[in-house]
Amino acid sequence: MNASELSLDELSELIEQIYEGASEDVPWQRSLEQLRTALQANYVTLILRPSTPGDPGFMVNAGPVETWAISAYSETYYALDPFIGLPSGEVHTIAELLGEERWLESAFYQQFNAPLDVFHVMGADLHTTDGIECRLRVCRPHGVPGFNAADKAFCARLLPHLRRAVNLHGQLKRSEVERQLYASAVERMQIGTVILDNNLKVLETNQAAKELLAENDGLSLFNEGLSAAYRRDNQALQRLIKQAQEERLKQGPQIAEAITLQRPSGRSSLGVVVQSLPSQESLEGKQPAVAVFLRAPERRASVQQQPLRQLFGFTPAEAALAIQLAHGNSLDEAGAQLNIRRNTVKAHLRSIFSKAGVTRQSELAYVLHSSVAVLGGRADGERDTASRMGGA
């Protein structure tokens, strides 16, 4: 089968695969395989990030490409490739641009393409509205006809779809990077997040929330939803959750409501904030509907030395002591943890107070935990709690 023999259903499936390729683990792998079959090619390559000195780039290949070829192109042969800089959105062949004689004489053909049994090459360069540059290359072996006008026309019809899909892929990747960045910041602050769907069932939780729910101390999972330990607390929690759901359905303002939940263990109450999420009218099925934020007082973000030294000018010894004090240890406990004498602790403390602009340990803890230093650390509330309680 070749491109001209594709049925409308087969063409529709190929275009569908192009759009689905934007969210595949290996983007466009399946659609490139379909394109390779349709164009009777031995290889099809989509270069999503061209190689440059110091950057191997990123490409997706369809066909029996050997590992050495991928490495060789990314490290060396990209610099010899004459088939680059094509007019955006236009389909060309290597024979059109160089002529067969120059192509056969080129070092790129002789050293790289010939060993891979690549003789005919057709391609197009794409530039998206977001500034993404990618290259589509279709190859055929020796001893078969080259690409004709019908092949080029078929490829040209697919390019607008591929360009849109690549643009969508870039947007998805940026959104994912932002999501991971914000999620990481929330984790470091030891804030638990629970997302409830439109049926008020738990749809997603972050690690901090999973740990708090696993403790079953004031709040737990029940029938796939959230349930407080005490009846009065649970009634208040369910009322706020249902209220948030109603606000979402009314498309009203996203107002956050807060309550505290008592814990059977006797530890300080959990802080809970409930907020509705924007309604997505066009979507069906399970939708994110309500966000529930959790905070346990004993869980604190871990403050790391390097950010403190950069922000406040602490020496390594001062930073180490400041961290101990910020985590609630007394001067004697901090000195024992760091194996330093009390007089040395006091000397460091005077310098720390001066550099941080505070006069009391409580003020120091507030300044450190309110600073961006917590964003450079890792969430470690349990270890901090253990150290204050004298645990391991």
Secondary structure, DSSP 8 states (H G I E B T S, - for coil): --GGG--HHHHHHHHHHHHHGGGSSSTTHHHHHHHHHHTT-SEEEEEEE--BTTB--EEEEES---HHHHHHHHHTGGGG--S----BT--EEHHHHH-HHHHHHSHHIIIIIGGGT--EEEEEEEE-TTS-EEEEEEEE-TTS----HHHHHHHHHHHHHHHHHHHHHHHHHHHHHHHHHHHHHHHHTT-EEEEEETTS-EEEE-HHHHHHHHHTSSEEEETTEEEESSHHHHHHHHHHHHHHHHHHHTT-----EEEEE--TT----EEEEEEE----TT--SS-EEEEEEEE-TT--B---HHHHHHHH---HHHHHHHHHHHTT--HHHHHHHHT--HHHHHHHHHHHHHHHT-SSHHHHHHHHHHSGGGGGS-B-HHHHHHHHHT--
